[in-house]
Amino acid sequence: MKRVNRYLLTCFVFIAAVMACRDEDLDRRPDLNDHIGAVTKIAVNPARTFYNLLNPLESEYVEFTVDVDGFDVTTINSVEVEVVFTEKDRLYDPFQEIFVDSVYDPILIRTVTTFPSTVQISGEDMAEALGFASVADFEVGDTFNATFPINTGDGRRLTVALNSELCNQPGQPSFGGCNVAWAVTCPSAIPVGAWEVFVAGTATTYTVNLTATGGGAYAIDNFNLDYDLAFYGGFNELPLSAAFSDVCNSIILNGTADFGVTWRGTGTYDAGTQTIMFPSITDPAYGQGPYNNGGGGYVLTKL
């Protein structure tokens, strides 16, 4: 019986010691209120939100203001501006037989120590940081994503938002959350309204209406190729609609029109003369084309 009591007493002492150590460990846990986070306040210049490929990329830049708030508790030493570059269609995927984007590792492009500060990142800055020979290595569709880790006075590096709502600017920096993103692109400024279509092979002209559908996409209400298709019983006045997209003045005709016709073709836009030129057009759905109307193609001119 004494042995049993001694055994129980030993167990009790052991358990009490463990609980005491656990309580001591709990007491050593930092008070989260003493280590409150901080937020970045990002304001983007709406006139500088992308690299315009129609201009020299060396002088093209994006611009935003960086400010911080430590809630009168956290001392902020600096904010880093890290950029992730995604190169469009760089790598070939043999399994899918397509080119896929390549995502580079994050690179430090700026360290901000004075707040608020205005940050400008030019195309030349990015080319140098990435180790590219020149800005000529950038192409339309390449993208950049900047995030803003905070370095605090007590040695912490804040990179993840504690609350997703904080990522609505201003917000605590978060990879995939509070960021500034931009791309190498071109603004599309093709005028809408009435255009004249000139069908070179037949010297035919007619008027169409062009409308913008957003994101550099446009629709043509009547794109009559004026050819004699046996499929349509020889009727050569089909009122067919069409659609195209504008990528840095390169036109891609790639839409489905009426009667099951699928227009395909590429062209160019000349902003000086306000003309769109399609050298040839095909209809792969029915194996028709290419149609180039006697070699002159199709020319649209703004009226």
Order of alpha helices (4+ residues) and beta strands (2+ residues): alpha-beta-beta-beta-beta-beta-beta-beta-alpha-beta-beta-beta-beta-beta-beta-beta-beta-beta-beta-beta-beta-beta-beta
